[in-house]
């Protein structure tokens, strides 16, 4: 079985949308169970990025084993590799955006990958390096659409490292999750 490294947006978008705990509490129980079984992990930077303004999600994140408490020992060389690749991908995507916007693209508008994003990718690289027989997959809601707002996304950098990157729906399909709906008011 693979190990899945989850990005911040998997938690936040699920919570405010389709897996709101009032509608799909089982989703959150499953994530907690997967964390306890070491099937999914997120670096501490993801834990820190989850908004403290969201009381429920902030409390939920403290009560499970998904989030690594400390940086993985020896992760910084992988983080530095990710930062270097990010710079390369940004330069490549800049050329694409200049063509797309007919030379009027302003690179100052580009939002960089956050440290949390880079640590998510570095965590995958760390596990792949230290456990080469293990399949490690990154789960994110980001896609490869290049925009003036964010020209480099997690999947762009993952592609340069050969990291498989999927969304949360594909993740749930891969591990065989199926939800049953019930209505308590009937």
VEXVO-287393 format. One record per residue: z negated, x negated, y of N, C-alpha, C, O, CB in turn. Coordinates in steps of 0.02 Angstrom, whole numbers, padded with zeros to 5 digits, always signed. Atoms other than C-alpha are relative to their C-alpha. Glycine has a CB too. Layout:
ZXYZXYZXYZXYZXY
...
This chain:
+00000-00043-00059+00000+00000+00000+00000-00045+00062-00029-00099+00062-00062+00048+00000
-00005+00038-00062+00037-00060+00176-00063+00008+00042-00104+00053+00030+00062+00023+00041
+00051-00006-00051-00085-00090+00317+00036+00020+00064+00088-00008+00080-00043-00067+00009
-00031-00026-00060-00046+00004+00477-00044-00018+00060-00104-00006+00060+00010+00077-00005
+00034+00018-00062-00092-00060+00650+00022+00050+00053+00081+00056+00069+00016-00075+00023
-00016-00055-00045-00103+00083+00775-00008-00020+00073-00056-00054+00092-00044+00059-00015
+00000+00010-00072-00063+00074+00961-00041+00055+00034-00054+00108+00005+00073+00001+00027
+00042-00046-00039-00167+00162+01094+00032+00069+00006-00002+00119-00002-00012-00028+00069
-00032-00065-00013-00038+00298+01127+00000+00046-00061+00007+00107-00054+00071-00011+00023
+00005-00042+00060-00052+00359+00946-00062+00044+00004-00060+00102-00014-00001-00043-00064
+00063-00037-00007-00231+00412+00981+00003+00048+00060-00013+00107+00053-00059-00048+00008
+00003-00040-00062-00212+00474+01160+00049+00058-00002+00030+00115+00013+00014-00045+00060
-00049-00054+00001-00051+00573+01139-00017+00053-00053-00007+00112-00042+00070-00027-00012
+00020-00048+00052-00114+00652+00978-00057+00043+00025-00058+00104+00014-00020-00037-00065
+00058-00038-00023-00277+00702+01060+00017+00052+00052-00009+00108+00051-00051-00048+00027
-00016-00048-00053-00201+00784+01212+00056+00048-00020+00071+00095+00017+00020-00037+00064
-00057-00041+00020-00058+00862+01115-00008+00031-00068-00053+00071-00080+00062-00040+00001
-00009-00034+00063-00011+00909+00940-00057-00006-00050-00062+00035-00095+00061-00025-00032
+00057+00007+00045-00170+00846+00852-00066+00006+00039-00115-00028+00023+00003-00067-00037
+00061-00013-00036-00298+00908+00977-00054+00018-00051-00041+00057-00096+00009+00056+00054
+00052-00013+00050-00465+00912+00883-00018+00074-00008-00044+00093-00061-00061-00038+00017
+00013-00071+00007-00484+01098+00918+00051+00034-00045+00038+00086-00075+00000+00034+00069
-00053-00028+00041-00320+01130+00826+00005-00035-00067+00015-00003-00119+00067-00006+00038
-00011+00039+00061-00312+00990+00698-00057-00050-00012-00046-00111-00009+00067-00038+00003
+00056+00046+00011-00486+00918+00663+00010-00044-00062-00017-00100-00065-00065+00040-00007
-00011+00040+00061-00427+00859+00491+00038-00065+00015+00027-00115-00020+00039+00041-00050
-00037+00060-00018-00310+00734+00574-00049-00056+00017-00041-00113-00005+00048+00014+00061
+00049+00050-00022-00458+00644+00652-00045-00022-00057-00064-00081-00061-00042+00027+00058
+00038+00018+00060-00557+00650+00490+00041-00047-00045+00015-00095-00072-00020+00063-00040
-00044+00044+00039-00407+00573+00400+00003-00070+00029-00002-00119-00007+00070+00030-00005
-00002+00066-00031-00393+00432+00527-00064-00039-00014-00062-00098-00031+00011+00007+00076
+00064+00033+00013-00577+00394+00507-00004-00023-00072-00026-00079-00086-00058+00048+00016
+00000+00018+00071-00559+00395+00318+00046-00059-00013+00029-00105-00051+00020+00061-00042
-00047+00056+00008-00406+00280+00327-00030-00065+00028-00019-00118+00000+00066+00016+00035
+00033+00059-00028-00506+00161+00437-00054-00027-00047-00060-00087-00057-00031+00017+00068
+00052+00020+00048-00650+00159+00312+00030-00033-00062+00000-00077-00092-00041+00061-00021
-00035+00029+00058-00524+00118+00175+00041-00062+00019+00075-00090-00023+00045+00052-00033
-00035+00059-00025-00451-00022+00282+00077+00008-00002+00113-00042-00004-00020-00061-00040
-00072-00014+00000-00279+00062+00280+00028-00006+00071+00085-00027+00080+00013+00071-00029
-00022+00005-00069-00269+00070+00470-00052-00041+00040-00112-00041+00025+00009+00070+00032
+00043+00039-00046-00338-00044+00606+00032+00001+00069+00091+00013+00076-00009-00073-00026
-00022+00011-00069-00325-00066+00793-00044-00054+00029-00104-00056+00015-00003+00066+00043
+00042+00053-00031-00382-00217+00894-00048+00030+00051-00039+00086+00074+00045-00053+00033
+00050-00025-00047-00530-00201+01010+00031+00017+00068+00004+00059+00104-00055-00053+00010
-00033-00014-00064-00410-00200+01159+00025+00072+00002+00027+00103+00055+00058-00048+00011
-00020-00070+00005-00345-00030+01099-00061+00044+00011-00060+00092+00048+00033+00015-00068
+00062-00037-00009-00523+00033+01084-00020+00002+00074-00040+00055+00099-00057-00031-00042
+00018+00004-00070-00556-00026+01262+00047+00038+00045+00027+00062+00098-00003-00072+00022
-00051-00033-00041-00395+00052+01327-00007+00076-00003+00016+00111+00043+00069-00020-00023
+00009-00073+00005-00442+00226+01266-00047+00022+00056-00101-00005+00065-00029+00020-00070
+00034-00020-00061-00500+00316+01420-00072+00024-00011-00085+00066-00055+00039+00055+00034
+00069-00024+00001-00686+00337+01448-00006+00070+00032-00057+00103+00025-00046-00050+00037
+00001-00066-00030-00640+00495+01545+00007+00055-00052-00011+00113-00040+00056+00007+00051
-00008-00048+00054-00600+00581+01381-00062-00006-00044-00066-00049-00087+00065-00013-00041
+00066+00005+00032-00775+00614+01316+00007+00005-00076-00025-00034-00112-00046+00056+00025
-00005-00008+00072-00723+00674+01143+00030-00062-00033+00002-00087-00081+00043+00061-00016
-00033+00058+00030-00604+00530+01106-00042-00063+00006-00044-00105-00039+00069-00012+00032
+00044+00058-00009-00725+00403+01177-00057+00001-00050-00076-00052-00077-00028-00001+00071
+00054-00005+00049-00864+00468+01064+00028-00012-00070-00003-00045-00111-00034+00069+00004
-00030+00007+00066-00747+00477+00914+00014-00073-00017+00003-00095-00073+00065+00041-00004
-00018+00069+00013-00690+00297+00932-00060-00044-00017-00053-00095-00050+00037-00030+00060
+00061+00040+00014-00870+00234+00923-00026+00012-00071-00065-00027-00097-00054+00017+00050
+00029-00022+00064-00902+00321+00758+00047-00011-00059+00050+00030-00105-00019+00072+00003
-00044+00014+00057-00774+00241+00643+00015-00074-00006-00002-00114+00038+00064+00040+00006
-00014+00071+00013-00712+00077+00569+00073-00019+00012+00096-00070-00014-00020-00016-00072
-00070+00015-00014-00534+00083+00632+00006-00060+00047+00047-00104+00037+00036+00061+00032
-00007+00050-00053-00564-00028+00782-00037-00064-00018-00096-00063-00036-00026+00028+00065
+00031+00065+00012-00597-00212+00759-00051-00013+00055-00037-00001+00114+00053-00057-00002
+00053+00012-00049-00760-00260+00845+00012-00062+00042-00007-00065+00100-00066-00005-00035
-00014+00064-00034-00702-00435+00891+00073-00018-00010+00107+00010-00053-00047-00057-00028
-00068+00026+00012-00538-00526+00909+00000-00034-00068-00049-00065-00088+00022-00050+00056
-00007+00035+00063-00476-00589+00743-00001-00075+00013+00031-00100+00059+00066+00021-00037
+00006+00072-00009-00520-00772+00724+00068-00033-00011+00097-00028-00065-00053-00030-00049
-00065+00032+00004-00362-00870+00760+00058+00043+00024+00116+00026+00011+00014-00021-00070
-00054-00044-00022-00264-00729+00842+00036-00025+00063+00093-00006+00075-00028+00069+00014
-00029+00020-00064-00231-00817+01008+00069-00034-00006+00111-00020+00037-00047-00046+00036
-00068+00027+00005-00081-00920+00948+00052+00055-00010+00109+00050+00015+00005-00049-00058
-00046-00056+00010-00001-00756+00892+00009+00039+00065+00064+00061+00081-00025+00047-00056
-00004-00033-00065-00043-00675+01059+00047-00039+00046+00088-00009+00081-00071+00007+00032
-00042+00041-00042+00040-00821+01148+00074+00004-00020+00118+00004+00023-00023-00073-00002
-00069-00009+00024+00197-00803+01039+00027+00067+00024+00085+00071+00045+00002-00004-00078
-00022-00066-00023+00205-00619+01084+00015-00002+00075+00066+00025+00097-00055+00054-00015
-00011+00005-00072+00188-00658+01269+00066-00037+00015+00104-00017+00059-00059-00037+00034
-00063+00037-00009+00332-00785+01255+00060+00045-00017+00109+00046+00020+00001-00064-00044
-00054-00045+00020+00442-00660+01163+00010+00055+00051+00066+00074+00067-00013+00030-00069
-00005-00052-00051+00401-00527+01292+00042-00025+00058+00084+00011+00084-00071+00021+00023
-00037+00029-00057+00467-00643+01429+00075-00005-00017+00117+00010+00025-00028-00069+00017
-00070+00005+00021+00628-00674+01330+00033+00069-00002+00089+00078+00023+00004-00033-00070
-00028-00067+00005+00656-00489+01293+00008+00031+00069+00058+00065+00082-00045+00045-00044
-00005-00027-00068+00622-00443+01474+00062-00028+00035+00097+00009+00069-00064-00018+00041
-00060+00031-00031+00757-00566+01531+00064+00031-00029+00111+00045+00008-00001-00077-00011
-00059-00031+00031+00881-00494+01405+00010+00072+00024+00066+00093+00039-00008-00001-00077
-00005-00069-00021+00841-00315+01454+00016+00006+00074+00045+00056+00096-00064+00037-00016
-00016+00001-00071+00855-00360+01638+00076+00001+00009+00102+00037+00052-00030-00063+00035
-00073+00001-00003+01040-00399+01610+00028+00069-00016+00074+00092+00018+00028-00053-00048
-00023-00067+00019+01064-00231+01525-00012+00049+00057+00031+00089+00073-00036+00024-00065
+00016-00046-00055+00976-00139+01667+00042-00013+00062+00061+00034+00097-00073-00006+00017
-00043+00016-00058+01076-00230+01800+00069+00033-00009+00097+00060+00039+00008-00077+00008
-00064-00032+00014+01235-00167+01716-00007+00076+00005+00036+00110+00035+00026-00019-00070
+00012-00072+00001+01163+00007+01692-00007+00028+00071+00018+00082+00086-00062+00016-00041
+00012-00023-00068+01110+00021+01875+00049-00033+00049+00038-00033+00110-00072-00015+00022
-00054+00030-00040+01267-00069+01938-00026-00051+00050-00008-00050+00108+00038+00054+00037
+00025+00055-00041+01172-00219+02004-00057+00018+00047-00082-00025+00083+00054-00027+00041
+00052-00021-00047+01040-00118+02097-00069+00007-00032-00113+00040-00003+00019+00066+00032
+00065-00004+00034+00897-00135+01973-00050-00047+00033-00035-00106+00045+00008-00018-00075
+00053+00039-00031+00735-00196+02053-00050-00020-00054-00088+00023-00077-00034+00040+00058
+00045+00020+00054+00639-00300+01926-00074+00007+00017-00117+00005-00028+00014-00071-00020
+00070-00008-00018+00478-00278+02025-00028+00067-00022-00089+00076-00028-00008-00007+00076
+00021-00066+00023+00473-00097+01966-00018-00001-00074-00046+00047-00099+00053+00052+00014
+00010+00004+00072+00462-00156+01786-00074-00006-00016-00109-00050+00010+00038-00059-00029
+00070+00004+00022+00294-00122+01705-00003-00044-00062+00031-00030-00111-00029+00072-00015
+00004+00044+00058+00246-00262+01585-00038+00033-00057-00073+00082-00048-00032-00066+00018
+00043-00020+00055+00173-00238+01413-00072-00016+00019-00085-00068+00050+00021-00036-00067
+00071+00014-00014-00015-00226+01428-00026-00051-00050+00006-00063-00102-00042+00066-00003
+00031+00045+00048-00129-00351+01345-00014+00037-00065-00008+00008-00119-00066-00030+00029
+00014-00039+00061-00177-00212+01224+00064+00005-00043+00061-00003-00104-00027+00070+00017
-00063-00003+00037+00007-00191+01176+00015-00067-00034+00034-00069-00092+00058+00019+00047
-00014+00066+00028+00025-00378+01151-00049-00016-00057-00029-00049-00106-00005-00054+00055
+00049+00012+00054-00135-00384+01046+00017+00042-00062+00004+00020-00118-00071+00016+00024
-00021-00040+00058-00069-00242+00936+00053-00038-00039+00049-00043-00100+00027+00070+00023
-00053+00039+00033+00087-00345+00899-00029-00064-00031-00012-00081-00087+00056-00017+00050
+00031+00062+00025-00016-00505+00880-00042+00014-00063-00045-00028-00108-00044-00032+00054
+00040-00017+00059-00130-00416+00755+00045+00007-00061+00027-00015-00115-00038+00066+00013
-00047-00005+00056+00021-00373+00647+00021-00070-00022+00021-00085-00082+00062+00042+00021
-00020+00068+00017+00080-00554+00656-00056-00038-00035-00043-00075-00083+00021-00038+00063
+00058+00033+00032-00095-00616+00612-00005+00020-00073-00011-00023-00117-00065+00019+00038
+00006-00023+00069-00104-00507+00456+00059-00024-00042+00050-00044-00100-00005+00077-00002
-00059+00023+00037+00074-00551+00404-00005-00074-00017+00015-00095-00071+00064+00014+00040
+00007+00072+00011+00036-00736+00422-00055-00016-00051-00045-00057-00096-00015-00036+00066
+00058+00015+00043-00133-00734+00334+00001+00036-00067-00033+00016-00114-00063+00017+00037
-00005-00039+00062-00089-00606+00201+00074+00015-00013+00095+00072-00007-00042+00067+00003
-00073-00008+00004+00098-00635+00168+00024+00052-00051+00079+00078-00044+00031-00065-00015
-00021-00049+00050+00103-00520+00017-00010+00072+00024+00017+00119-00005-00039-00010-00065
+00016-00067-00026+00039-00373+00121+00054+00023+00048+00075-00014+00092-00068-00001+00035
-00045-00030-00049+00161-00258+00210-00043+00024+00058-00092+00061+00048+00043+00058-00031
+00038-00021-00060+00098-00233+00388+00050+00034+00047+00102+00007+00063-00035-00061+00035
-00045-00042-00039+00175-00096+00496-00035+00019+00065-00095+00035+00065+00021+00063-00039
+00028-00020-00065+00148-00059+00681+00019+00073+00012+00076+00093+00003+00026-00045+00057
-00011-00071-00014+00128+00125+00728-00010+00011+00075-00063-00004+00102-00049+00045-00042
+00002-00012-00072+00168+00175+00907+00042+00061+00017+00087+00080-00022+00024-00061+00039
-00042-00054-00025+00239+00320+01006+00057-00027+00043+00102+00011+00062-00042+00050+00040
-00052+00029-00041+00348+00199+01105+00065-00004-00039+00066-00007-00101-00020-00070+00025
-00067+00006+00031+00535+00191+01072+00038-00055+00036+00010-00090+00078+00038+00068+00003
-00040+00055-00029+00675+00073+01121+00041+00021+00061+00086-00016+00080+00045-00028-00053
-00036-00020-00061+00737+00170+01272-00019-00047+00057-00078-00057+00072-00017+00073+00019
+00011+00045-00057+00757+00049+01416+00005+00042+00063+00054+00077+00074+00052-00059+00001
+00000-00036-00063+00711+00123+01584-00019-00048+00056-00046-00102+00044-00048+00061-00002
+00020+00041-00058+00685+00055+01759-00076-00004+00004-00103-00053+00031+00029+00029+00065
+00073+00000-00002+00502+00101+01738-00030-00050-00049-00077-00086-00033-00027+00069-00014
+00027+00045+00052+00473+00005+01577+00058-00026-00042+00081+00008-00088-00053+00035-00045
-00059+00026+00034+00612-00107+01516-00016-00034-00066+00028-00045-00107+00036-00049+00045
+00020+00031+00063+00513-00188+01376-00055+00042-00031-00107+00053-00001-00023-00074+00011
+00049-00041+00037+00423-00083+01249-00018-00037-00065+00014-00084-00085+00028+00071-00015
+00025+00031+00062+00328-00127+01092+00056-00010-00052+00061-00065-00080-00056+00042-00030
-00052+00010+00051+00477-00096+00975+00050-00056+00016+00075-00089-00029+00037+00064-00010
-00046+00055-00018+00586-00219+01074-00028-00066-00024+00008-00106-00054+00011-00002+00077
+00031+00064+00020+00463-00361+01043-00008-00002-00075+00003-00055-00106-00068-00009+00035
+00007-00002+00073+00430-00306+00864+00066-00019-00034+00065-00055-00084-00022+00070-00023
-00065+00015+00030+00617-00315+00826+00013-00075-00002+00043-00100-00050+00055+00035+00038
-00013+00072-00002+00621-00499+00877-00041-00037-00052-00022-00092-00073-00016-00028+00070
+00042+00031+00051+00483-00539+00752+00013+00029-00070-00017+00006-00119-00073+00010+00017
-00012-00031+00064+00552-00430+00613-00057+00045-00023-00067+00056-00082+00012-00053-00053
+00056-00046+00015+00402-00313+00623+00027+00071-00005+00063+00094+00039-00056-00005+00054
-00019-00070+00006+00430-00139+00558-00044+00042+00045-00106+00037+00043-00005+00025-00074
+00034-00039-00050+00383-00016+00693+00019+00073-00010+00079+00090-00009+00018-00024+00073
-00013-00071+00012+00366+00172+00661-00044+00043+00045-00091+00018+00075-00012+00018-00074
+00044-00045-00038+00295+00324+00748-00051+00032-00047-00050+00022-00107+00042+00055+00036
+00054-00029+00039+00144+00423+00691+00023+00052-00050-00009+00062-00102-00052+00030+00046
-00025-00049+00048+00248+00558+00607+00026-00036-00063+00012-00014-00119+00056+00043+00032
-00025+00039+00057+00335+00429+00497-00059-00029-00039-00058-00031-00101+00047-00057+00024
+00060+00027+00032+00165+00350+00462-00031+00053-00047-00047+00038-00104-00051-00022+00053
+00030-00053+00041+00095+00516+00400+00042+00017-00061+00016+00029-00115-00012+00063+00042
-00045-00012+00057+00249+00545+00290-00008-00055-00052-00012-00041-00112+00073+00005+00024
+00004+00056+00046+00235+00371+00215-00063+00001-00043-00061-00016-00102+00003-00065+00038
+00062+00001+00039+00055+00392+00163-00013+00067-00036-00064+00075-00070-00059-00016+00046
+00002-00062+00038+00086+00568+00098-00045+00054+00028-00070+00097-00009-00022-00015-00068
+00042-00051-00030-00013+00673+00222+00039+00065+00009+00096+00064+00033-00028-00024+00068
-00027-00067-00012+00022+00860+00224-00057+00042+00026-00113+00041-00001+00033+00031-00065
+00051-00043-00029-00073+00983+00331+00011+00072-00022+00068+00095-00025+00001-00006+00077
-00001-00072+00014-00115+01161+00280-00031+00035+00060-00084+00015+00084-00038+00017-00067
+00025-00038-00057-00139+01286+00419-00039+00061-00024-00022+00091-00075+00057+00021+00047
+00037-00061+00015-00266+01425+00418-00021+00031+00066-00028-00004+00116-00062-00013-00047
+00021-00035-00060-00318+01555+00544-00069+00031-00014-00076+00072-00059+00053+00054+00021
+00069-00024+00011-00505+01590+00558-00012+00069+00029-00063+00100+00014-00048-00048+00031
+00012-00064-00032-00483+01750+00660+00023+00059-00043+00015+00117-00023+00036+00003+00067
-00025-00056+00041-00407+01852+00518-00046+00015-00056-00033+00060-00096+00068-00015-00028
